[in-house]
Amino acid sequence: MKRREPLQLEMTPLIDVVFILIIFFIVTSIFKKEELALLLNLPSSNAQKLDIEEERITIELSEEQIAFGGKEVTLELLEEALKKITDKKRVIIIRIDEEVIYKRIVLVLDMLQKNGLHNLTLVTIKDK
């Protein structure tokens, strides 16, 4: 009668598979960037860079589109979202394409004022 050897689990292939999975998840993961939804051509300015550490809300405005918090919305949805903001001292970052007509900008600024949101920051690119 032959004696059976006890079964052993080979660890080397298991470790290889685990490392490959770890590498796969690191390479394919998306690190959180700013919540930007629209591709905008920002105006240039000589203003100093301002670092904002606290939680902020981002509004993007192009000629035809509006984005709030990284998601494209309509004017009505933007107004509803602004009404839901309870912390009125929260920083509002506004990114506006340089081709947007003034009337459209005023419309968004009126919505912000109507909802008591006055802590605004306009984003530009550094003048060359």
Secondary structure, 3 states (H helix, E strand, C coil): CCCCCCCCCCHHHHHHHHHHHHHHHHHHCCCCCCCCCCCCCCCEECCCCCCCCCCEEEEEECCCCEEECCEEECHHHHHHHHHCCCCCCCEEEEEECCCCCHHHHHHHHHHHHHCCCCCEEEECEECC
